[in-house]
Amino acid sequence: MIWVIDASVAIEWFLEGKNNKNADEILYSVINSPESFAVPELFCFEVYAVLCRIHPLGHKVFVNEMIPILKGWINHLLS
C-alpha cells in the first residue's frame, strides 16, 4: 500500500516548538521506507508557499531541510 502525504503533515516537520507525534512518525517512516509513500503533484509548491508565510526563515528551511528529504526519497526510489 502506498500512503500519500499531505503538505500539512510535512509543514509540521519544520515548525519549532510544536511537537506533532503523528507527523514525526510519518517523517521517520518516509526516511526508513520511502517506497511506501508518495506526494501529490503540487506538494513542494504547497509546502514552500506555506513555509514562506508562517516561518521566519521559510525559504532557507525549505532549501536546507525539505529538499534533502526529497532528494533522498527520489534517489532511493530510482535505485
C-alpha positions in Angstrom: 0.0 0.0 0.0 1.2 3.5 -0.9 0.5 6.3 1.5 0.0 9.9 0.2 1.5 12.6 2.3 -0.4 15.9 2.6 1.6 19.1 2.6 0.0 20.0 6.0 1.8 17.0 7.5 5.2 18.0 6.1 4.8 21.5 7.3 4.6 20.2 10.9 8.1 18.7 10.5 9.6 22.2 10.4 7.6 24.2 13.0 9.7 24.8 16.1 8.1 24.5 19.5 5.3 22.4 18.0 5.6 18.7 18.6 3.3 16.6 16.5 4.0 12.9 17.3 2.0 11.7 14.3 3.8 13.9 11.8 7.1 12.9 13.3 6.3 9.2 13.0 5.4 9.8 9.3 8.8 11.5 8.7 10.7 8.6 10.2 8.7 6.2 8.1 9.4 8.2 5.0 13.1 8.2 5.8 13.1 4.4 6.6 10.7 3.2 3.9 10.4 5.8 1.2 8.9 3.3 -1.2 5.7 3.3 0.9 5.0 6.9 0.3 4.0 9.3 -2.5 3.2 13.0 -2.6 0.7 15.0 -4.7 2.0 16.8 -7.8 1.8 20.2 -6.1 3.2 19.1 -2.8 6.5 21.0 -3.0 4.8 24.2 -4.1 2.3 23.9 -1.2 4.9 23.3 1.4 7.2 26.1 0.1 4.3 28.6 0.0 3.1 27.9 3.5 6.6 27.8 5.0 7.3 31.2 3.4 4.2 32.6 5.0 4.4 31.2 8.5 8.2 30.5 9.2 10.6 33.4 9.6 13.2 31.5 7.5 10.7 29.7 5.3 12.9 29.7 2.1 16.0 28.6 4.0 14.1 25.8 5.8 12.7 24.5 2.5 16.1 24.5 0.8 18.2 23.2 3.7 15.7 20.7 5.1 12.9 19.8 2.7 15.0 19.4 -0.4 17.4 16.9 1.2 14.4 14.8 2.3 13.0 14.9 -1.3 16.4 14.1 -2.9 16.9 11.1 -0.6 13.5 9.9 -1.4 13.9 10.2 -5.1 17.4 8.6 -5.1 16.0 5.7 -3.1 13.1 5.2 -5.5 15.3 5.4 -8.6 17.8 2.8 -7.3 
